[in-house]
């Protein structure tokens, strides 16, 4: 073989070898390109997602809103959600009394919420002198099995334009509390009650407890002990205390539900609701509110009960009923649900102080010619400590003031509201007696309120 042929073969082999070595390099370059493209896509997608999260308010709420497809306009279009909650115990066959009735509202834009209890014995008939048990609001659903009838009755009592309802059965309460619990809750009093006919046994000691689902049902049904005693007077005895206990426990449940560690359980919570609730609320609507509910703080929750009285049995055909006070109810409903109306009328939302002088005249014991004893004062306890209410009431009475009404609410700041043009000197004296608070001018010169001053004790009270 000639040297030329040998050299050609070697050159061909070398070229073949070089070509073989180049192919892997091309593959490596292709993978790098693919990897770069993937990384670029991820960066762009992540940037877009982060931008949308930011536009949706940022944080966990913004992230959840973005995940479910919301934009920055979605929250603005969501109005205040109001639902009538009706608790029905299923332990007695054929009986469906709604002994727990609460108007619950939530506004995702203001992050304000309200729980308004409707006393179960609220009279819905025409003539109290001919009252029968079926005239009580808790009997309506039991007779008709139509929740809309109870909704209409509550609308009549409150003037609220309610559309949604939810019948909460015992099983739903137990499952919900077990799903997110146990619930840490301060039991307001010793509870010892036994009813063998219903196989109901309630036994709790006052103090901080961890409540599971079964215990939650027992806790919320408690009204009085075996010996006839009930909640402490300053807390609100019998049904008043029962309703307050229900609202405060619901507050604790809400507070625990929106904690970060329970966000992953929202799916199971909705599943529990769909299986156990009788409701006309579209669950897709609820899902729209959930991303913003994680921002909610119970500091922004107001709670109250419809005002009224329990007439003498001799005047109500021997039937125990609760007669709702129409004027005071309208005032309360306006304060809770339509505070903008108060502002339009020259009142305040509790954050605006009176521009009058804060100089206190400690020697003044009257408003013009009006004695302290003629000034009617309403004291609402916005703390969870019943002793605080009694302490403030005692201070006011020691100075000769007339405390005509007490109640409960939820408030972070103490407010002393002037309802009927009480003098600046007296308002300042009341502030000194309480020891803290913002004076607000809620008088219009023709207020229909039955009290002259409302003092809301906030959590800032020392």
C-alpha positions, 0 to 999 in steps of 0.5 A: 500500500502506498504512503499516500493511501495510508495518509489518506486513511489516517486523515479520514480516521482522524476526521471521523474521530473529531466528528465523533467527539464534537457531537457530545459537545453539541448535546451539552450546548443544547441542554444548556440552552434548554435549561436557560430557557426553562430558568428564564420562563420560571423567572418571568412566571415568578416575576409575574406571580410576585407582581400579582401578589403585590398588586393583590396586597402582598403577604399570605392574603395576596398570595392566596388571592393570586392563586385563586385567580383574583386581581386587585379589583376583586376585593373591591367588588366584594361587598359585606357578607351577612349570614344568619346563623341558626344553631340546631341541636339534633339530640331530640328527634323531630325537634329543631328549635333554633336556640342559637340565632346570630347575625354574622357579617364580614367586610373584606375591605374594612376587615370589620366583622359583627356578631349580633345575637338574637335572643331565642325567646324574642317575641314575633307575635302581635299581642304579648297578652296572648303570647304562646310558645310558637310566637318565639323566634326559635320556634319558627324553623321548628314549625316550618322547616323553612329557614327563610321564615326565620330570616324574615322575622330577623329582618323585621326585628332589626331592619337588616336586609339579610339574604343568606342563612346557614343552619348549623347542626350539632355534627358540624360544630363538633367536626369543625372544632375537632378539625382545627382544635382543640380551641383554647378558651376561657370558661367564664364560670363553673358549669355543672348541669345534668339532664338525663332525658337528653343525655346532656352532662356539662361539667367545666371549671372556670378558667382557661381550657382546651375545648374539643368538639363534644365539649364545644356543644356542651359549653354552648348549650349551658344556661344554668347549673343544677342548683339554679345558679347561672353566669355571674351577674356582671357577665349576664345571667341565664340567656344573656350570659348564654348568648355572650358565651356563644359569641365569645367562643365563636370569636375564639374559633374564628381566631384559631381558624385564621391562624397560619397553621390552619390555612391548609385545612380550609379545604376540609373546613369547607367540606365539613360545611358542605356536608353539615350545613343547610344554607343558601350561601354559594360555596364558590362565593365563600371561596372568594372571601377566604383569601382576605379572611386570613388578614382578619383580627378579632380586634376588629370584631364587634359583638352585641345582643338585641336590647329589650326586656322580659315582661312579667309572666302575668302580662304575657299569658304565662309565657316567658318571652323577650320583647325587643326594644325597637328604638334601641335596636335601630340605634344598635344596628346603625352603630354596628352595621351602618356607622357611616350614617352616624357620621352623616348625622354628626356622630363619630365612629369612635376614632374622632375626638371632641375638639372641646377643652380637656380641662377637668373640673373635679368640683363639678357634680352637675350638668348645668342644673342637672344632677349626676343622678339624672344622667343616664349612663350606658356601660358596654364592656369591650374586654373579656374580663367581667370584673372590669365592667363592675369596677367601672360601674362602681366608680360611676355610682360612687360619684352619684351617676345613674348607670341605667344599662350595661352590656358587652361588645368588643373594643380595643379603645375606650370611648365615652360618647355624648348622646344628648348634649351633656356638658363638656365639664361632665364629659371630662369628669366622666373621663377622669372617673374612668381613667382613660378614653376618647371623648366623642360627640355623638349628640345631634340635639335630638337624639332618640337614645334612651341614655345620655352617655355611652361608655365603651370600655376598651382593652386599653383600660387599666 
